[in-house]
Amino acid sequence: MGEEVRIGSVIKFAGAYIALEIGSGFATGQEILQFYSSYGVMSIPAALISMIIFAWAGSRIMAAGFILRDSGGVRPYRLFCGKKPGIVYEWFVLLYLFAGLSVMISGAGASIKEYYGVNYYVGGVMMALLVFAAFAFGRKRLIDAVGLLGPLIIGVTIYVAICVVLRNGESQLSDAVLHGALETLRPAPFWWMSGILYAAYNLVSSLPFLMALGGEAHSAKEASAGGIAGGIVLMLTAVLMNIALLAAGDEVQGSVVPTLKMAMALSPLTAEIFTLILLCGIFSTAAPMLWTICKSLAGEGSRSSRILALLLCLDALVLGQLPFDRLVAAIYPVSGYMGLFLLLCIGRCNGKQSAAGVCGRRKTDRRRCQTARDRQDR
């Protein structure tokens, strides 16, 4: 098979990768505030560490997804980590994804309440219905939808971040960097550890969908390029947003949705548009989360999977009534530590042929991986 790389497809895959990772925590600014801005000037090198990990791991996972796209019954966590650790990850990730889905619904409720002043339940119910509808349309349409949303979300977020930095000016940045209130939000004692944890916690739950995303590519190089581009653009946006949050430290302090607070300070129209972008970012992560859970428990496209999806949305709506910022602080760092071992497993790469270092060390995978190597060689 030729190593065809189509720019349009790379952009779509990068956009889907970005949209998958953005979610409510990123789009609202809570993740950026806690994992980066709380470390002051060292937040920028922390974000660069995350960028390297996102690009590296995304490239390997998506390439592996392409090579193993026709191999039925692939279990991503067992493939990368081995049977016993893989089983542990499968059950942990299912619980984490449900908790994450609740965070997304909570973020939607918080965003709608902060801007429109309506009841917290309105945004949560709306997001739960949208996520369920997206699941019902199937994986391919879901990938197309989130692939289009990614560049749109990034574009508007960059615009808001640049406007905030230009408005506040560099003179205010040094004071905000040293703001003591941010220190209590730190998920790890060291800035470099926070950078690693941020990428790790995102990737631990994204593995199945990224594998499926890579399977839609036309070549391993195309899948790999989508992963690299997505990781770089995602974290460049995070760096800009982080600088904007530091520059507007006094404005966003105590806000549940700090990015919306910044947008509201720019203009009513900007806030209106950014509210819609926030909801798109939340949807683009929540929908793949629901898809991953249902595919793992009930298969794809079955009647039982749709019933399960509906029940999960209802349960997540109930859990999502807990305070959004506390949910982020409680759930995400724990997943980050779980993701560290997964990153080590992804790094056990024996060369280009295996595409992700998943072949040759576990007997149960050798036949499948040999088939993948033969297909790649052709």
QUIVENJO-V476433 format. One record per pair of residues at least 24 apart in sequence whose ideal C-beta (glycine too) atoms are under 10 Angstrom apart, sorted by the first residue. I is the first residue (numbers start at 1). J is the second residue. Records with the same first field share a line. If there is no record, write none. Layout:
I=J + J
This chain:
1=66 + 67 + 218 + 219 + 220 + 375 + 376 + 377 + 378
2=218 + 219 + 221 + 378
3=218 + 219 + 220 + 221 + 222 + 224 + 376
4=217 + 218 + 219 + 221 + 222
5=217 + 218 + 219 + 220 + 221 + 222 + 223 + 224 + 225 + 226
6=217 + 218 + 219 + 222 + 225
7=222 + 225 + 229
9=147 + 216 + 217 + 218 + 219 + 222 + 223 + 225 + 226
10=217 + 221 + 222 + 223 + 224 + 225 + 226 + 227 + 228 + 229 + 230
11=147 + 148 + 150 + 151 + 225 + 226 + 229 + 230 + 233
12=143 + 144 + 146 + 147 + 148 + 150 + 151 + 213 + 216 + 217 + 226
13=58 + 62 + 143 + 147 + 150 + 210 + 213 + 214 + 216 + 217 + 222 + 223 + 224 + 225 + 226 + 227 + 229 + 230
14=58 + 62 + 147 + 150 + 151 + 154 + 225 + 226 + 227 + 228 + 229 + 230 + 231 + 232 + 233 + 234
15=143 + 144 + 146 + 147 + 148 + 149 + 150 + 151 + 152 + 153 + 154 + 226 + 229 + 230 + 233 + 284
16=62 + 142 + 143 + 144 + 145 + 146 + 147 + 148 + 149 + 150 + 209 + 210 + 212 + 213 + 216 + 226 + 230 + 284 + 288
17=54 + 55 + 58 + 61 + 62 + 146 + 147 + 150 + 206 + 209 + 210 + 213 + 214 + 226 + 227 + 228 + 229 + 230 + 231 + 233 + 234
18=54 + 58 + 146 + 147 + 149 + 150 + 151 + 153 + 154 + 229 + 230 + 231 + 232 + 233 + 234 + 235 + 237 + 281 + 284
19=143 + 145 + 146 + 147 + 148 + 149 + 150 + 151 + 152 + 153 + 154 + 230 + 234 + 280 + 281 + 283 + 284 + 285 + 287 + 288
20=58 + 143 + 146 + 147 + 149 + 150 + 202 + 205 + 206 + 209 + 210 + 213 + 230 + 234 + 284 + 285 + 287 + 288 + 289
21=54 + 58 + 150 + 198 + 199 + 202 + 203 + 205 + 206 + 210 + 230 + 231 + 234 + 235 + 238 + 281 + 284 + 285 + 288
22=146 + 149 + 150 + 153 + 154 + 157 + 202 + 234 + 237 + 238 + 277 + 278 + 280 + 281 + 282 + 283 + 284 + 285
23=100 + 103 + 104 + 107 + 202 + 205 + 281 + 282 + 283 + 284 + 285 + 286 + 288 + 289 + 328 + 332
24=100 + 103 + 104 + 105 + 106 + 107 + 108 + 109 + 110 + 111 + 127 + 257 + 278 + 279 + 281 + 282 + 283 + 285 + 286 + 320 + 324 + 327 + 328
25=100 + 103 + 104 + 107 + 198 + 201 + 202 + 281 + 282 + 285 + 324 + 325 + 327 + 328 + 329 + 331 + 332
26=107 + 153 + 157 + 198 + 202 + 234 + 237 + 238 + 241 + 259 + 278 + 281 + 282 + 285
27=104 + 107 + 111 + 153 + 156 + 157 + 241 + 257 + 259 + 260 + 274 + 277 + 278 + 279 + 280 + 281 + 282 + 283 + 284 + 285
28=107 + 108 + 110 + 111 + 114 + 255 + 256 + 257 + 258 + 259 + 260 + 261 + 278 + 281 + 282 + 324 + 325 + 328
29=157 + 161 + 241 + 242 + 244 + 245 + 248 + 252 + 255 + 256 + 257 + 258 + 259 + 260 + 261 + 262 + 278
30=103 + 107 + 110 + 185 + 255 + 256 + 257 + 258 + 259 + 324 + 325 + 327 + 328 + 329 + 332
31=187 + 198 + 201 + 202 + 238 + 241 + 328 + 332
32=161 + 198 + 237 + 238 + 239 + 240 + 241 + 242 + 243 + 244 + 245 + 246 + 258 + 259
33=182 + 185 + 241 + 242 + 245 + 246 + 249 + 252 + 253 + 255 + 258 + 259 + 325 + 328
34=182 + 184 + 185 + 186 + 187 + 194 + 198 + 325 + 328 + 329 + 332 + 333
35=185 + 186 + 187 + 188 + 191 + 194 + 195 + 197 + 198 + 199 + 201 + 238 + 242 + 328 + 332 + 333 + 336
36=182 + 186 + 191 + 194 + 195 + 198 + 235 + 238 + 239 + 241 + 242 + 243 + 245 + 246
37=176 + 177 + 179 + 182 + 185 + 186 + 241 + 242 + 243 + 244 + 245 + 246 + 249 + 252 + 258
38=179 + 181 + 182 + 183 + 184 + 185 + 186 + 187 + 188 + 191 + 194 + 245 + 246
39=177 + 182 + 183 + 185 + 186 + 188 + 190 + 191 + 192 + 194 + 195 + 242
40=173 + 174 + 176 + 177 + 178 + 179 + 182 + 183 + 191 + 246
41=173 + 174 + 177 + 178 + 191 + 246
42=177 + 190 + 191 + 192 + 194 + 195
43=177 + 182 + 191 + 194 + 195 + 238 + 239 + 242 + 243 + 245 + 246
44=191 + 195 + 238 + 239 + 242 + 243 + 246
45=191 + 192 + 195 + 239
46=188 + 190 + 191 + 192 + 193 + 194 + 195 + 196 + 197 + 198 + 238 + 239 + 242
47=191 + 194 + 195 + 198 + 199 + 234 + 235 + 236 + 237 + 238 + 239 + 240 + 241 + 242 + 243
48=195 + 235 + 236 + 238 + 239
49=191 + 192 + 193 + 194 + 195 + 196 + 197 + 198 + 199 + 235
50=194 + 195 + 196 + 197 + 198 + 199 + 200 + 202 + 231 + 234 + 235 + 238 + 239
51=195 + 199 + 231 + 232 + 233 + 234 + 235 + 236 + 238 + 239
52=195 + 196 + 199 + 231 + 232 + 235
53=195 + 196 + 198 + 199 + 200 + 202 + 203 + 231 + 235 + 339 + 343 + 346
54=198 + 199 + 202 + 203 + 206 + 227 + 228 + 230 + 231 + 232 + 233 + 234 + 235 + 238
55=199 + 224 + 227 + 228 + 229 + 230 + 231 + 232 + 233 + 234 + 235
56=199 + 227 + 228 + 231 + 343 + 346 + 347
57=199 + 200 + 202 + 203 + 206 + 207 + 210 + 227 + 231 + 339 + 342 + 343 + 346 + 347 + 356
58=199 + 202 + 203 + 206 + 210 + 213 + 214 + 223 + 224 + 226 + 227 + 228 + 229 + 230 + 231 + 232 + 234 + 346
59=214 + 220 + 221 + 223 + 224 + 225 + 226 + 227 + 228 + 229 + 230 + 231 + 355 + 356
60=210 + 214 + 223 + 224 + 227 + 346 + 347 + 349 + 354 + 355 + 356 + 357 + 358
61=203 + 206 + 207 + 208 + 209 + 210 + 211 + 213 + 214 + 223 + 224 + 227 + 346 + 355 + 356 + 358
62=210 + 211 + 212 + 213 + 214 + 215 + 216 + 217 + 220 + 222 + 223 + 224 + 225 + 226 + 227 + 228 + 230 + 355 + 356
63=211 + 214 + 217 + 219 + 220 + 221 + 222 + 223 + 224 + 225 + 226 + 227 + 352 + 354 + 355 + 356 + 376
64=207 + 210 + 211 + 214 + 215 + 220 + 223 + 224 + 346 + 349 + 354 + 355 + 356 + 357 + 358 + 359 + 369 + 372
65=207 + 208 + 209 + 210 + 211 + 212 + 213 + 214 + 215 + 216 + 217 + 220 + 223 + 227 + 355 + 356
66=211 + 213 + 214 + 215 + 216 + 217 + 218 + 219 + 220 + 221 + 222 + 223 + 224 + 226 + 355 + 356 + 372 + 375 + 376
67=214 + 215 + 217 + 219 + 220 + 223 + 353 + 354 + 355 + 356 + 358 + 359 + 368 + 369 + 371 + 372 + 373 + 375 + 376
68=211 + 214 + 215 + 355 + 356 + 358 + 359 + 365 + 368 + 369 + 371 + 372 + 375
69=211 + 212 + 214 + 215 + 216 + 217 + 223 + 372 + 375
70=215 + 371 + 372 + 375
71=215 + 365 + 367 + 368 + 369 + 371 + 372 + 375
72=368
73=368
74=208 + 211 + 212 + 215 + 358 + 365 + 368 + 372
75=208 + 211 + 296 + 364 + 365
76=207 + 208 + 209 + 210 + 211 + 212 + 292 + 296 + 342 + 356 + 358
77=204 + 207 + 208 + 296 + 342 + 345
78=358 + 362 + 364 + 365
79=207 + 211 + 345 + 356 + 358 + 359 + 362 + 364 + 365 + 368 + 369
80=207 + 211 + 342 + 343 + 344 + 345 + 346 + 347 + 348 + 356 + 357 + 358 + 362 + 365
81=207 + 341 + 342 + 344 + 345 + 346 + 348 + 358 + 362
82=345 + 348 + 361 + 362 + 364 + 365
83=362 + 363 + 364 + 365
85=341 + 342 + 345
86=342 + 345 + 362
88=338 + 341
89=204 + 205 + 207 + 338 + 339 + 341 + 342 + 345
90=208 + 296
91=296
92=204 + 205 + 334 + 335 + 338
93=204 + 205 + 206 + 207 + 208 + 289 + 292 + 293 + 296 + 335 + 338 + 339 + 342
94=205 + 292 + 293 + 296 + 297
95=293 + 335
96=201 + 204 + 205 + 289 + 293 + 331 + 332 + 334 + 335 + 338 + 339
97=204 + 205 + 206 + 208 + 286 + 288 + 289 + 290 + 291 + 292 + 293 + 296 + 312 + 316 + 335
98=289 + 290 + 293 + 312 + 315 + 316 + 319
99=205 + 289 + 316 + 319 + 320 + 327 + 330 + 331 + 332 + 334 + 335
100=201 + 202 + 205 + 285 + 286 + 289 + 290 + 292 + 293 + 316 + 327 + 328 + 331 + 332 + 335
101=127 + 128 + 131 + 285 + 286 + 287 + 289 + 290 + 292 + 293 + 312 + 313 + 315 + 316 + 317 + 319 + 320
102=286 + 289 + 312 + 315 + 316 + 317 + 318 + 319 + 320 + 321 + 322 + 324 + 327 + 331
103=282 + 285 + 286 + 289 + 316 + 319 + 320 + 322 + 324 + 327 + 328 + 330 + 331 + 332
104=128 + 131 + 281 + 282 + 283 + 284 + 285 + 286 + 287 + 289 + 290 + 316 + 320 + 324 + 327
105=131 + 282 + 286 + 313 + 316 + 317 + 318 + 319 + 320 + 321 + 324 + 327
106=256 + 282 + 316 + 317 + 319 + 320 + 321 + 322 + 323 + 324 + 325 + 326 + 327 + 328
107=256 + 257 + 278 + 279 + 281 + 282 + 285 + 286 + 320 + 324 + 325 + 327 + 328
108=278 + 279 + 281 + 282 + 283 + 286 + 320 + 324
109=282 + 317 + 320 + 321 + 324
110=255 + 256 + 257 + 260 + 278 + 282 + 320 + 323 + 324 + 325 + 327
111=256 + 257 + 259 + 260 + 274 + 275 + 276 + 278 + 279 + 281 + 282 + 324
112=257 + 275 + 278 + 279
113=256 + 257 + 324
114=255 + 256 + 257 + 258 + 260 + 261 + 264 + 271 + 275 + 278 + 324
115=257 + 260 + 261 + 263 + 264 + 271 + 272 + 274 + 275 + 276 + 278
116=272 + 275
120=320 + 321 + 323 + 324
121=317 + 320 + 321
123=275 + 278 + 279 + 282 + 320
124=316 + 317 + 318 + 320 + 321
125=313 + 314 + 317 + 320
126=279 + 283
127=279 + 282 + 283 + 286 + 287 + 313 + 316 + 317 + 320
128=286 + 290 + 310 + 312 + 313 + 314 + 315 + 316 + 317 + 320
129=313 + 317
130=279 + 280 + 282 + 283 + 286 + 287 + 313
131=282 + 283 + 285 + 286 + 287 + 288 + 289 + 290 + 291 + 309 + 312 + 313 + 316
132=286 + 287 + 290 + 306 + 309 + 310 + 312 + 313 + 314
133=287 + 309 + 313
134=283 + 284 + 286 + 287 + 288 + 290 + 291 + 309
135=286 + 287 + 288 + 289 + 290 + 291 + 293 + 294 + 295 + 300 + 305 + 306 + 308 + 309 + 310 + 312 + 313
136=301 + 305 + 306 + 309 + 310
137=287
138=291 + 300 + 301
139=209 + 212 + 213 + 215 + 216 + 288 + 291 + 295 + 300 + 301
140=212 + 216
142=209 + 212 + 284 + 287 + 288 + 290 + 291
143=209 + 212 + 213 + 215 + 216 + 288 + 291
144=216
145=280 + 283 + 284 + 287
146=209 + 213 + 280 + 283 + 284 + 285 + 287 + 288
147=213 + 216 + 226 + 284
148=280 + 284
149=277 + 280 + 281 + 283 + 284 + 287
150=230 + 233 + 234 + 280 + 281 + 284
151=233
152=276 + 277 + 280 + 281 + 284
153=237 + 277 + 278 + 280 + 281 + 282 + 283 + 284
154=230 + 233 + 234 + 236 + 237 + 240 + 277 + 281
155=237 + 277
156=263 + 270 + 273 + 274 + 276 + 277 + 278 + 280 + 281
157=237 + 238 + 240 + 241 + 244 + 259 + 263 + 274 + 277 + 278 + 281
158=233 + 236 + 237 + 240 + 241 + 244
159=240 + 263 + 266 + 270 + 273 + 274 + 277
160=240 + 241 + 244 + 259 + 260 + 262 + 263 + 265 + 266 + 270 + 271 + 273 + 274 + 277
161=237 + 238 + 239 + 240 + 241 + 242 + 243 + 244 + 245 + 247 + 248 + 259 + 262 + 263
162=240 + 243 + 244
163=244 + 262 + 263 + 265 + 266 + 267 + 270
164=240 + 241 + 243 + 244 + 245 + 246 + 247 + 248 + 251 + 252 + 259 + 261 + 262 + 263 + 265 + 266
165=240 + 241 + 243 + 244 + 245 + 246 + 247 + 248 + 262
166=244 + 247
167=244 + 247 + 248 + 262 + 265 + 266
168=243 + 244 + 246 + 247 + 248 + 249 + 250 + 251 + 262 + 265
169=247
170=243 + 247
171=247
172=246 + 247 + 248 + 249 + 250
173=243 + 244 + 246 + 247 + 248 + 249
174=246 + 247
175=246 + 247 + 249 + 250
176=243 + 245 + 246 + 247 + 248 + 249 + 250 + 251 + 252 + 253
177=243 + 246 + 247 + 249
178=246 + 249
179=246 + 249 + 250 + 253
181=249 + 250 + 253 + 254
182=245 + 246 + 249 + 252 + 253
184=329
185=325 + 328 + 329
186=333
187=328 + 329 + 332 + 333 + 334 + 336 + 337
188=333 + 336 + 337
193=336 + 337 + 340
194=333 + 336
195=235
196=336 + 337 + 339 + 340 + 343
197=332 + 333 + 334 + 335 + 336 + 337 + 339 + 340
198=235 + 238 + 332 + 333 + 336 + 339
199=231 + 234 + 235 + 336 + 339 + 340 + 343
200=333 + 335 + 336 + 337 + 338 + 339 + 340 + 341 + 342 + 343
201=331 + 332 + 333 + 334 + 335 + 336 + 337 + 338 + 339 + 340 + 342
202=234 + 285 + 332 + 335 + 336 + 339
203=231 + 335 + 336 + 339 + 342 + 343 + 346
204=335 + 336 + 337 + 338 + 339 + 340 + 341 + 342 + 343
205=285 + 288 + 289 + 292 + 293 + 335 + 338 + 339 + 342
206=285 + 288 + 289 + 292 + 339
207=292 + 339 + 342 + 346
208=288 + 291 + 292 + 293 + 295 + 296
209=285 + 287 + 288 + 289 + 291 + 292 + 295
210=288
211=356
212=288 + 291 + 292 + 295 + 300
213=288
214=355 + 356
219=376
220=352 + 355 + 356 + 372 + 375 + 376
223=355
224=355 + 356
254=325
255=325
256=323 + 324 + 325 + 326 + 328
257=324 + 325
258=325
286=313 + 316
289=316
290=316
352=376
353=377
